[in-house]
């Protein structure tokens, strides 16, 4: 959530920056400025009324001591009148405050200065790419959903029977490959200084609001209505909310956590080839990276997170590219985001496997997550970041498609100590 002070002090700047996200915020910004001005006027009147009320209390006591009953009665009458005025003023202040906040929570985060304008993924900026696309000799590469059926490692039909489309059943070496990737990603995160946590996968409304999923993405989250709890769309939500309503010591920063959770997304409106197989699921596994950092160091932290994720795709031997998102393709909460895409050879397409984002103080303001420097009584908002390190479905799809070798699929060498096997199919079967 943006700070009211930022909007009031720099309304044209806020309007200009939000236009980068294709958001016409002028009406909202002007309304916030007007409401804040009205609130301040009421606050000033309330302070004046309360000061008069305190003075009258002293005067009433003195008049009674001096036998000035008429003056005391007049002062009491005025005090009663002020009590009603103050009550009305406080009610008016609360109503204005709610109206202002209802507008404020719907404004997205301001994009960072490096974010380019644009309307869609077509306007994103490629930063760099690495790895070589695989070459296939003597075979026509199959898409992963056909490979899954051929080697009996992922059962989409049974997943539909058990739950519905978008909930695959992993079997045998398919299940072991899932577990291997999770352990690999967690171990690599630990080497980079992330402390593993295992959070709940159900969160309350306050947690969803704190990281910006509510009210922005309410329709995309699975909601348990009886208990008013939400299935997590990403571990970012519960992990970042560990520090909701906390005041940290600056010495505690940076805080670095990693977590594995299943993730649940309704993906309303998704259709077509992009949802086939593992390309887009309602339930999937992911290892998430979360940082809480000093605001002066958040973009340095973002660069390090990008390098960490780049290291993962390199070790898996996957061709990749790193994209800096344009304003129109960024999330509601992000100030700057880098996407990682891997080249899926059989499908002949790039698949997104990670987003790494800096939210600056946007989430921290909603979370009331602050820190204090040594000897400083004032607090400041932390900066928060998160990134997928990594999401499994499209990584699995790409590993299967890119590593087809005749009658088998080779497992990336870095995973073999986790899987306990070197390939799927072939003689080992």
C-alpha positions, 0 to 999 in steps of 0.5 A, a space after each residue: 500500500 502506498 503511503 498517504 504522505 507520498 501521494 499528498 506530497 507528490 500527486 503528479 509524480 504518483 499519477 505519472 508513475 502509475 500510468 507506466 502500469 497503464 493505470 489512470 489514477 488521477 481521480 483516485 489520487 485527487 480524491 485521496 488528497 482531498 480526503 486527507 485535507 479534510 481529515 487534517 482539518 477535522 483533526 485540528 478542530 478536534 484538538 482545539 475542541 479537546 483543549 477547550 474541553 480540558 480548560 472548561 473542566 478546570 474552570 468548572 472546578 474553580 467556579 464551584 470552589 469560588 461559589 460562582 454557580 452560574 458560571 459553573 453551569 454555563 461551563 458545564 453546558 458548554 462542556 456537554 455541547 463540546 462532548 457531542 461536537 467531539 463525538 460527531 467529529 470523531 465519527 466524521 474522521 473515522 468515516 473519512 479515514 475508511 473512505 480514504 483507505 478503501 481507495 488507497 488499497 486499490 492503488 497498485 505499487 509505483 514501478 521503479 525507475 528502470 521499468 519500461 512502459 508497455 501494455 503486455 508481455 510483448 513490451 518486456 525487456 530481455 536482459 540476457 539469456 544463457 544455455 543452448 537449445 537441445 538438438 535431437 538426432 534421429 527422434 521427433 521430440 514428444 511433448 511432456 504430456 505424451 512422455 508422461 503417458 509413455 513412461 507412466 510418470 504423470 497421470 493427468 486422467 486420474 487427477 481429473 477423476 480424483 479432483 478435476 483438470 489441473 490436478 495431476 497425479 505424479 507416479 513412480 519416477 515422476 513423484 521422485 523427480 518432484 521430490 528431488 527438485 524440491 530438495 535440490 532447490 531447498 538445499 541450494 537456498 540454504 547454501 545461499 543463506 536462506 533459513 528454511 521454514 515450513 508454513 501453513 498452507 491456509 492463511 487468514 484474510 489479514 495475511 492475504 491483505 498484508 501481501 496484496 493478494 486481497 482484495 486484488 486477486 481474491 477471485 484467483 484464490 481458493 476460499 474456505 468460506 466456513 472458516 474464512 481461510 484461503 489456500 496459499 497461491 504461493 509461500 510468499 503469503 505465509 512467510 512474509 506474514 511471519 513479520 506482520 505487525 513487527 518492529 525489527 532491529 536493523 541488526 536483524 536485517 536482512 532476513 532470508 527465508 525459503 519454504 516449500 509449499 504446494 500452491 493453489 490457484 484458480 487460474 480463472 479465464 485460462 484456456 487453450 494450448 497454454 494450459 495443456 499438461 503441466 503448463 498451467 495447473 491449479 495445484 503445483 509445488 514451489 520453493 519460494 524465496 523471501 527477503 525482508 531487508 533494509 530499504 537502502 539495500 533492496 535492489 542489491 538484494 534483488 540482483 542477488 536473488 536473480 543471480 541465485 535463480 539463474 544459478 539454478 537453471 544453469 545447474 539444471 542445464 536448461 536454456 533460459 532468458 531473463 526478462 524485466 517486465 514492463 509496467 503493463 505486465 507487472 503485478 499489483 504489488 511489484 515495484 520491479 520484476 524479473 521473469 525467468 523463462 526456459 526454452 521447452 524444446 518439444 513445444 518450441 516455446 518459452 515457459 515462465 518458471 520464476 518471477 523475482 520481485 522487489 515490492 519496496 515498502 508496499 507490502 511492509 506498509 500493509 503489514 505494518 512491518 518496520 525496523 529501528 536503527 540503533 539509538 533511533 526512536 523513529 521506525 521505518 518501513 522495511 522492504 520485502 522481496 520474493 522469488 520462485 526458486 523454483 516452481 516445479 511444473 514447467 521445470 519438470 516439463 522442460 526437463 522431460 522434453 529437452 532431455 529425450 535421448 532415444 528410448 529414455 529421458 536423462 536426469 540432469 546430473 545435479 539431481 541424480 543424488 536426489 532421484 537415485 536414478 540417472 534416467 527414465 525409461 531405457 534399460 534402467 526400466 
